[in-house]
């Protein structure tokens, strides 16, 4: 029976929906001796929650401020430092997970550039193959109130989309009336292709911008395709990426 993950009784601001999403990825690990790292320990409440969910696991937390909790099990390790300090991250791995981490959760600054630094250093060097990396609260990039966020603006794009759709409707109508005139149909078909917008609206700020770079990594095999891309070809470092509201789950590809 699948073990339930819930925030009740723990000093954590993680929502039940967040934890339900985590269950989908974590439930097969509950009886294994895993090593989990959480960036952003806060009061330590979520570390105790992970300790009780992974009954054989070593739970490691880092925060920029000292965190004090009671843990009779001895399975919770807490380190004080900054997420963008690579030497500090290396030290945490040596001290608490010499063989690497099975799960890494970033619930830390939610600032795109700091998250980028810690993500790639931990993902490349300290996350095991088939390991799971979770990025939380990536929607801060849509907020003016966040240091590197901006409000999403789409009015100009809505105008362009409406214009394009109107042109497409006119071309489709003409195509239907062309009857058995292959040359005219071919001409209208080419016109239809040329009036389709090739660039979609985008939002490059903060965590949102960083998450979109992860989509590029997922498409790395197409980006580096030997004929249509820019070789040399390599496959993505990701086995899977799943983007939810507020959370991104990345499963690291197995070593070949």
C-alpha positions in Angstrom: 0.0 0.0 0.0 1.3 3.4 -1.0 2.5 5.5 2.0 0.8 8.8 2.4 2.8 12.0 2.7 1.1 14.9 4.6 2.2 18.1 6.4 0.0 17.6 9.5 2.0 18.0 12.7 5.1 19.4 11.0 6.2 23.0 10.9 6.3 23.3 7.2 4.5 25.5 4.6 4.4 22.8 1.9 0.9 22.3 0.7 -0.9 19.0 0.5 -0.9 19.3 -3.3 2.8 19.7 -3.4 3.2 16.6 -1.2 0.8 14.6 -3.4 3.0 15.5 -6.4 6.1 14.4 -4.5 4.4 11.1 -3.6 4.1 10.3 -7.3 7.9 10.3 -7.6 8.9 9.2 -4.1 6.6 6.3 -3.1 8.9 3.6 -4.5 11.7 4.9 -2.3 10.0 4.8 1.1 11.5 1.5 2.2 15.0 2.2 0.8 18.1 3.6 2.5 18.2 6.8 0.5 20.0 10.1 1.0 17.8 13.2 0.6 19.1 16.8 0.5 16.8 19.8 1.0 18.0 23.3 0.3 16.1 25.7 2.5 15.6 24.0 5.8 13.9 27.0 7.5 12.7 25.7 10.9 13.6 22.1 10.1 9.9 21.0 10.1 10.1 19.5 6.6 13.3 17.6 7.5 11.4 15.8 10.2 8.6 15.1 7.8 11.0 13.6 5.3 12.7 11.6 8.1 9.4 10.0 9.0 8.4 9.4 5.4 11.7 7.7 4.5 12.1 5.5 7.5 15.5 4.2 6.5 16.7 7.5 4.9 19.4 10.0 5.8 17.9 13.5 5.6 20.2 16.4 5.0 19.2 20.0 5.2 21.0 23.3 4.4 20.1 26.8 5.3 21.8 30.2 5.4 20.9 30.4 9.1 21.5 27.9 11.9 18.6 25.5 12.4 18.0 23.6 15.6 15.7 20.6 15.9 15.3 17.6 18.1 16.1 14.4 16.3 16.6 11.3 18.5 17.0 9.1 15.4 20.3 10.8 14.4 19.2 10.5 10.7 18.8 14.3 10.2 22.0 16.3 9.3 21.9 20.1 9.1 24.6 22.3 7.5 24.7 26.1 7.5 25.8 27.8 4.3 24.7 29.3 0.9 23.2 27.4 -1.9 25.4 29.1 -4.5 28.6 28.1 -2.6 29.9 25.2 -4.6 32.7 24.3 -2.1 30.1 24.3 0.6 27.9 21.9 -1.4 30.8 19.6 -2.0 31.5 19.6 1.8 27.9 18.7 2.5 28.1 15.7 0.2 31.4 14.5 1.7 30.1 14.8 5.2 26.6 13.5 4.8 26.3 11.5 1.6 29.6 10.2 0.3 27.9 8.1 -2.4 25.7 11.0 -3.6 22.0 11.9 -3.2 19.0 10.0 -4.4 16.6 13.0 -4.0 17.4 16.8 -3.9 14.7 19.3 -3.2 15.4 23.0 -3.7 13.0 25.1 -1.5 15.6 27.8 -1.0 16.0 31.3 -2.4 13.7 30.9 -5.5 16.0 33.3 -7.2 16.8 32.2 -10.7 20.6 32.7 -10.9 21.3 31.3 -7.5 19.1 28.3 -8.2 20.8 27.8 -11.6 24.2 27.6 -9.9 23.2 25.1 -7.2 21.1 23.1 -9.6 23.7 22.3 -12.2 26.5 21.8 -9.6 24.4 19.4 -7.6 22.8 17.7 -10.6 26.0 17.0 -12.4 28.2 16.1 -9.4 26.1 15.0 -6.5 22.8 13.5 -7.7 22.9 9.8 -8.5 21.8 8.4 -11.9 18.0 8.0 -11.9 18.0 10.5 -8.9 15.1 13.0 -8.5 15.6 16.7 -8.4 12.6 18.9 -7.3 12.5 22.7 -7.9 9.8 24.5 -5.8 8.0 27.8 -6.2 9.3 28.6 -9.7 6.3 30.9 -10.3 8.1 33.7 -8.4 9.5 34.8 -11.7 6.0 36.2 -12.5 5.9 38.5 -9.5 7.0 42.1 -9.5 7.5 41.8 -5.7 10.3 39.2 -6.1 13.9 40.4 -6.6 14.3 38.9 -10.1 10.6 38.6 -11.0 8.4 40.6 -13.4 4.7 40.7 -14.1 3.7 38.8 -17.2 2.5 41.1 -20.1 0.7 39.6 -23.0 -1.5 42.4 -24.5 0.7 42.9 -27.6 0.8 39.1 -28.2 -3.0 38.9 -28.0 -3.2 41.5 -30.7 -0.8 39.6 -33.0 -2.6 36.4 -32.3 -6.0 37.8 -33.2 -4.5 39.3 -36.4 -2.9 36.0 -37.4 -6.1 34.0 -36.7 -8.1 36.4 -38.8 -5.6 36.0 -41.7 -5.8 32.2 -41.3 -9.6 32.2 -41.4 -9.5 34.2 -44.6 -7.0 31.9 -46.2 -8.9 28.8 -45.2 -12.1 30.3 -46.7 -10.3 31.0 -49.9 -8.8 27.5 -49.9 -12.2 25.9 -49.6 -13.5 28.0 -52.5 -10.5 27.2 -54.7 -12.2 23.9 -55.9 -10.1 21.9 -58.3 -7.4 24.4 -58.8 -4.2 22.8 -57.5 -1.9 25.7 -58.3 -4.1 28.2 -56.3 -4.4 25.7 -53.4 -0.7 25.3 -53.3 -0.2 29.0 -53.3 -2.8 29.4 -50.5 -1.2 26.6 -48.5 2.2 28.4 -48.8 0.6 31.7 -47.7 -1.0 29.9 -44.7 2.4 28.5 -43.6 4.1 31.9 -43.9 1.4 33.7 -41.9 1.8 31.3 -38.9 3.7 33.0 -36.1 7.0 31.2 -35.6 7.9 32.8 -32.2 5.7 32.4 -29.2 5.5 34.8 -26.3 8.0 34.2 -23.6 8.9 35.3 -20.1 12.5 35.2 -19.3 12.6 36.5 -15.7 13.8 34.8 -12.6 12.8 31.2 -11.9 10.5 31.1 -14.9 13.4 31.9 -17.2 15.6 29.3 -15.5 12.9 26.6 -15.8 12.6 27.3 -19.6 16.4 26.6 -20.0 15.6 23.2 -18.5 13.2 22.6 -21.4 16.1 23.3 -23.7 18.2 20.6 -21.9 15.3 18.2 -22.3 15.4 18.9 -26.1 19.2 18.6 -26.3 19.1 15.7 -28.8 17.1 17.8 -31.3 19.2 20.9 -30.6 22.3 18.9 -31.5 20.8 16.7 -34.2 23.6 15.8 -36.8 21.5 17.0 -39.8 18.9 19.6 -38.6 20.7 20.8 -35.4 24.1 22.0 -34.3 26.4 18.9 -33.8 28.1 17.2 -32.0 25.0 15.5 -30.9 24.4 14.5 -27.3 21.3 13.3 -25.5 19.7 15.1 -22.7 20.9 14.7 -19.1 17.3 14.3 -18.2 15.4 11.0 -18.3 12.2 13.0 -17.5 11.0 16.5 -16.7 7.5 17.2 -15.3 6.4 20.8 -14.8 3.6 21.3 -12.3 2.2 24.5 -10.8 4.9 25.5 -8.4 7.1 22.4 -8.9 9.4 21.0 -11.4 10.5 17.3 -11.2 13.6 16.2 -13.1 14.8 12.6 -13.2 18.4 12.2 -14.0 19.3 10.0 -17.0 21.0 6.7 -16.2 24.7 6.4 -16.9 25.4 4.5 -20.1 
